[in-house]
Amino acid sequence: MKKIILFSLLLVILTGCECNYQLEFKDNQLIENVELVLPSSEKNKIEELEKSSIYAIYNSMTNQPYNYSYEKGLINFTANYSYTYTPESFNQALYANDCFDAFSFVSQGDNYILSTSEGFKCMSLDYHFLDSLKLQVKTNHVVLEHNADEVKDGNYIWNINNNNAENKRIYVKFGEVEERNFFEKILDFIKENKLTVIITTILVLGVGITISTIVIISKKNNEI
């Protein structure tokens, strides 16, 4: 039976790692992705991690494990965890509730508000659980208010480290789903499917060049 490790305890075990947290609020779903990166040389920590069960929701009412995958490289080991919540179930998200004294995601009329108390508990100046945390929020809703450190390519980003963790809080007010025009939808599709678009473009160009070459050669042969 796998050992159960809550995220706060996990971050204690993985002292010195980096964490990238991304939350996408799309339509009426919240998709959470947590990426933990640690040196491949930390074999004992990696083995402990692989044997453990990490939960997205863990309480007396329900226990929901994350979907997970591991990537083993020569330099780094990366663990990826993902889970999809409803607006109602997101209030039970273990990671957010573990790492802030207070956390809520509530509806307010046609709007939603994501809010935490001040102070990220999973990286303290006393214990140094993490070297750094990059917290990103992405959405297709209109963002009415926020306190992100920066906004880049539609991502609202908070950069948390040992120097600022005790003062960090997260606040975003979401409006209704933002309507995208035809060209914006095409651009969104290209951004989300870059590899597929590149491969398809190469194949189409290749076929086009091949057909053109055959036609040219055929014309020359007919002229002869």
N, C-alpha and C positions, 0 to 999 in steps of 0.2 A: 504493500500500500504506500502511495506517495505521501511524503511529508507535506503537511499544509503550512504554508508560510504566508502571512499577511504582508502587504506591501511595505508597511513601516518597518517591519522586522527584516524584510528582504533588503531594504536599503541600508540597514545596519550591517548586514552580512557582506554586502557588496561595497564597502567603503572604498572610495577612490574611483568609482565608475562614473560614467556620464549618462544622463537620462534625457531623452527627447519625448515629450508628451504632446500629442496632437488630438484635438477634439474637433470633429466636423459636425456642425448642426445643419443637416440637410433636410429640407421639407419638415417632416415630423419625426425625424430620427436623430439620435446623437451617436456618432461613431467614434469610439475611443481607441486610440492606438498609443501604446507605450513601448518605447525602444530603450533597452538597457545595453550599454556598450562597456565592456571591460577587457583588459589585456588577456590575450590567449595564454599567457604564462601563469595566470591565476587558476591553475587546474583544480584545486580543491574547491574554490568558490563556484567554478563552472559546474563541477560534478554535483555540488549541493543544489545548485539552481535547476539542473536537469532532473533531479529526483523529486523536486517539489511541485506542489499544486498551488498555482497562484489564482486568486479569485477576483472577479470583477465586482461581485456582490457577495457578501458573507455576513449574515446575521441570523437571528433566531427564526426568521420567517422563510428565508430562501438562501441557497448557496449556488451561485452561478460562476463556474470557472471561465477564465479567459480562453479564447482561441489563441494558440501560440505556435511559434516556429523559431528555430535556432539556426544561426549562420556561423559556421566555424571558419575563421580565417587564420592566416599565419601570424598576423599582428593582433587582431581583435576578435573577440567572441561577441556576437550580437543576439540578444533575445528580443523577440517581438511578440507583444500581447495585444489582442484586439477584442472588442465587444461592442455590440449595438444595443443601445437603450431606447426606451420610449421617454418622452418628457417626464412622465410620472416616475419611472423606475430609476432615472438618472440621479434622483435625490439619494438613492441608496448606494451610489457608486463608492466602492471601498477606498479607492486611491484618494479621491477628493476628500472624503470624510476622515481618512486617516491623517492626511497631511495638513489640514486646517482645523482649527478649533470649531469653526462654524462654516457651513457650506450649504448653499441652497440654489435650486433652479426652479423658479416659479413663474406661472403665467400671470399677466396683469392686463386684462382686456385682450387686445390683439397682440400684445407684446409678451416677451419672455425676458426674465432677468437672471443672469448668472452672477452670483456674488459669494465672496468668501470673507472671512475675518482676516485681520492683518497678521502676518507671520506664517511662513511656510515651515511646518514642524519637521518635515523629513530631511531637512538640511540645516542643522543648527551650528552656531559658532563653537559650541562646546564639544559636539560629537563628530562633526564633519562627515555626515553620512554620504554626501555626494560631492563631487568636484563642481559640477554645474548641472543645471536643469534648464532646458529650453521648452517653454510651454507655449503652444500655438493653438489658436482657435480660428477655424475656417467656417464659412457659412454662405448659403445662398439667400439668407434673410438680409434685410437692410439692417445695418448696425447703427443704432441711434446714438448710443453713448458707449464709451469704453475708457479704460485707463492703461492700455497696452503701452509697452516701452517703444514699440515701433510697429509699423504696418508695412508689409512687403508682399507683393504679388497676391493680395487678398488675404494674407495671413496676419492675424493679430498676435503679436509676439511679446512674451514676457521673458526676460533673461534673468534667471535667479542663480545666485552664487552665495558663498559664505559671507560676503560683505553686505549683502542686502536682503537676505532671506527673512530676517526678523521684521522687516518693514513691508514685505510684499503682500499685496492683496489683489484679487482678480475681480474685475467688474466689467460686465458687458450687458447692454440692453439691446435686445433684438426686436426688430419690427416684423412686418409681414415678409413673405417670400418675395425676393426681388425679381421682377419680370425681366427676362433677357430677350433681346431681339434676335433675329435669325443669325446675323453675323457674329454676335457675341456668343451664341450657342455653338457655332462652328469653332470659334477660337477656344472655347472651354473644352470642346471635344478634342481638339488638337493637343491642348496642354495636358489633358488627362490620358491621352493615348499616343504619346509622342513616338514610341517604338513602333507601334502598329502603323501609324501614319508614314513614318520613314520607310519601313519595309514595303508598304503598299506603293508608295511613290517610286521607289527603286524598281519594283517589279513592273509597274505601268510604264516607266521610262524605258526599261529593258525591252519589254514587249514592243513598244512603239519604235524603238531604234531597230530592233530585229526585223519588224515588218517593213519599215522604211528601206532598210538595206536590201531585203529580198525584192521589193518592188523596183528599186534602182537597178539591181543586177539583172532582173528579168527584162526590164526595158532595154538595157544595153545588149542583152543576148538577142532580143527581137530585132534590134536595129542592125545587128550583124547578119 
